[in-house]
Amino acid sequence: MSDPRIENVVIFGSGPAGLTAALYAARANLEPIVYEGVEPGGQLMTTTEVENFPGHENGIMGPELMEVMKKQVERFGTRFVLDECTAVDFSQWPYRFTTSQGQGQARTIIIATGASARYLGLPNELRLRGHGVSACATCDGFFFRGQEIAVVGGGDSAAEEAGFLTRFASKVHLLVRRDKLRASKIMQDRVLANPKIQVHWNHGVADVLGEKQVEGIRVQDYVTGQVADWTQIKGLFLAIGHTPNSRPFVHALDHDEQGYLVTAPGATRTNLPGVFACGDVQDRHWRQAITAAGTGCMAALEAERWLEGQGGH
Ligand code: NDP
């Protein structure tokens, strides 16, 4: 079998980072190909209204924003493939990669595979996802107007989401697995000062109750070992961090202890020439659609310049 065509720019991921990288690469005539991944459109596809993406005066729904972005990219001739990268071989250049359906070769690779919210891994929690269990307060908080809800986590996300959810809920129970919060001091102060938030130290969720939707949670006190069913809880929000979708790449690229790919300061280049990373797979801190799009732009410009340095394309 002959070797597959050698692509100039292969982009893995189709959230704001991947699509912006594609937009810039396509307009530079690099004919990029985008492997859309397991969640085409990325995390915004599970968001409702996006009010902080500039250019949308009255806000826009997450899925609609991604649809418009994709159409804009398609205008310039980007190829989209509904497939994901499963493995890479960066030991020789052009680089080789494997997807679920085949193999390919590329001069430059832009990794924009994003991150996924972590769940506790309880069977009923996964079954009731979208039916009272959520990892996105901004997406789903609205549905719990006047009800009691629980948030799990002790970091800045948990603190922020607990505060946000008090706009809707009658009461927010924050379940923290240790006796302290990891969140920054200012966020801690806000949580502790909010009369609608009750913090339960050394507590965790042992199970989620309900058939079709959440009808309560089984809570464990980690100090006494006691378990109790809290049937007044109608919504469970997980804010226990995110996992970067970097698994196929970590054997070859520098990454931190959590798997976030490491890029050069102020740039998107990784430790391997011609391999770039943008968006949430390399950003553990900002995680905004607009910052992902910004780094996607940087990745495409850096790839273009790098290709020029290799004698053009
Ligand atoms: P973090 O990793 O900072 O915190 C995760 C929290 O979840 C920790 O308190 C951790 O507990 C807890 N946790 C993890 N696994 C479990 C589990 N299985 N059961 C119960 N609890 C669990 O993630 P965040 O998403 O909060 O924040 C990520 C980054 O984004 C941070 O750098 C943060 O500062 C930043 N951020 C900043 C914001 C802001 O500045 N406004 C807002 C949101 C995020 P433990 O402490 O015991 O490990």
Residues whose N, C-alpha, C, O or C-beta is under 5 A from the ligand:
A	BS01	NDP	G153 G154 G155 D156 S157 A158 E160 R177 R178 R182 A239 I240 G241 H242 R284 H285
